[in-house]
Every structure is written in structure tokens, then in C-alpha cells.
């Protein structure tokens, strides 16, 4: 009597005909590229940057702002130590159901829009995610034609045609940071 009650309350096991079909993603584009450009800096660049750091530290000493002096000296030292670090090469795969960036899949319904930034040295793709804590997708286009990327992504997202490079990114690019 007790066993019959347990059997009556259990959920039935679905038969193979009732199992949902799994959607197989179709890869439309895939490439590997760095997320940022690796600038070549000359000895002159390092001399100017070093002079600016020393000037900012001297200003901090003269005005009695010791914490500012410490911050600028640490900033210069950290940049000097990390100058040889190559930008990581990242993987992006554009599929019919979404985008896979660095192993994190984002469906098209969680993406807002995209734009392409063309600089004199490279073209960079930006895909804006809706309310995601993972941040936006930002990667160089590498050997892939930007027109192909634009036509592929335009099937799923709207393109920000008037979007320009952020002023801070322009400053970083011009100063070769």
C-alpha cells in the first residue's frame, strides 16, 4: 500500500519520442585576434614618458602631495615592468544563435547592438551586451573583412553607424599606451 502511493506520485520518465530536440549552432564566422593593438614604442617615447612621470612626481613633492608622488612613481614603475607583455589573443565565434567570446556564449536576445571602429592601424569590433556583468565584446577583426562582419551581424543586431571611437580610446591610441 505504501509503495503504491510512492509510485503514483513519481514523475513519469519521458520516452525518446518526447525528448526535446537539441538545436545545433551553425558557425557563421570565427577568428582569433588580440583585443588591443600592440604599439611599438621608441626610445624617444620612453624618454618623454619618463620625463613626464618625474615632472609629476616633482610637482607632488613641491606641493607636499606625497600620495600623488607615490602614485605617479608606482604608475611609471608598473608600466615599465609590463611594457613587454603581449596582448592576449582571444577567440570569437559568431553563430546563428549568438556570439561565443572567450568561451562565454551570449544569445542574440542578450545583445543590444554593434559597431566597427576603423583606425589607421586596425579595425575593432564592439558588441554591446544588455545588462551583462561580463562587459562588452571588444576584439580586432584580424584578417576577416569588416564588410563581411557587418553583413553577418546585421542579420541579428542593429549597427550603430554614427558611433565613433571613444575620446579616451583615441587618447590611449595616440599616446601609444
N, C-alpha and C positions, 0 to 999 in steps of 0.2 A: 504494500500500500504506500509506504513512504517513497520507494524507488519510482513508482509510477508518477507521483507528484513532481519529482525532480525531472523526469524525462519529459513531462508535459510543459515545463517552464523553460526548457533549454531552447536556444535559438537553433533553427534548422541549418544544417550545413548546405551552402549553395552547390548546386550541380555545375559541372563545367559549362553548360549552356547558359547559365545565369551569371557567370563571372563577367565583370565589365571588361571591355576591350581597352588595351593599353595603346595610347597614341604614341607613335614613333616620330620623334622630331626629324625634320629634314634640314640638314645644314646648308644654308644659302651662301654664307661667306665665313672664312676663318683665316686668321693670320696672327703672327707673333710680332710684336713691336715694343719698343720702350715707351714708357708712359711720359717721359720727358726727354728733351734733347740734351745731349752731352756736349757742352760748349768747350772748345779748345781755348785755353787762356794763355796769353803770352807772359813773358817776364815783366813787361811793362804793366799789364793788368794787375799782377800780384803786387808790384811796387806801389801803384796808385791805391789799391785796396788797403795795403799795409799802412800807407801814409794817412789814409782816412781813419783807420782804426786808432792809430797813435794820436792823431789830432783830437778825435772824440774822447779818448782816454785822458789826454792832457787837459781838455776843457773840463772834464769831470773833476780832475784833481784841483784845478784852479778855482772852480766854483764850490768845491767842498762836497760834491756829489759822488761820494766814494762808491755807492752802489752802481751808479751809472758807469763809472770807470771799470768796475769789476765786470759788469755785463758786457761792455764793448770788448774788453780783453778776452773774456771767455768766448764771445761770439767769433772773434777773429781766430782764436785758437781752434775752436771746433770746426770752423770752415777749412782751416789749413789741414787739419787731420782728416777730414772727409773729402778732400778735393779729388783724390784718386778713385773714389768709389764710382763704379759704372752704374748707370740707371738700370734697374731690373727690366728684363724683357718679360712682357705679360702676354697672355693669350686671350683672344676674344673670338667667340663663335656666334654668329648671327643665325638663328634658326627660325623656322616658321611659327614657333610658339613663344619665342622670346629671345633674350640675349644671355649668353653664358660668358661671364667675365671673371677670370681668375678662379674658376671653379664654383662661382655663385650664379645660379640661374635666376633671372628676373623675367617673369612673363610680361608680354606687351601691355597687359592691363595695369601693371605697376610702373610703367614708364610714361613720362609726360610728353617729351619731345626731344629733338636732337638738333645739333648744328655742327658745321665743319669750320674750323679756323685755319685759314691759309696764311702762313707766314713765309718770309723769303726762303727759309731753310727746310720747312716741313709742313705737313697738313695734319691737323689734330681733330679727332672725333670726340664729341661730347654727347653723352646720352643722359638726360635728366630723369632720375627715378622719383616717383611720387612718395613722399614721406618715408623714405628708407633711411635707416641709420647707417647703412653701408656706404653712403656717399654716391656721387655720380660716377659714371663710367667716363674715363678720360684716357685716350690712347692715341698714339700716332698711327697714321694709316699705312705706314710702311710701303710695300710695293703694290698695294691694292689701289686702283684708280679711284679717286674720290667721287667721280661721277657714278661709278658702279655702286659704291657705298650709299650715295644719296638716293639712287633709284631703288635700291633694295630696301633701305629703311623707310622710304616714303610710302611703301605699301602698308606699313604698320603704324608709323608715327608721323606727326607733322614736323616740318623743318622750320626752324627759326631762320628765315632768310636774312633778316636785318641784324642778327646777333653778331657782335664784334668781340674781339679778344678783350678780356677784362684789363683795365688800366694797370693793375698790379702785375698781371702776367706780362704785359708789354714791358714794364719796368724790369722785371726779372730777366726777360729775354734780352733787352738792350744792355743791361749791366752784366750779362753772362753769369747770372747767379744760378 
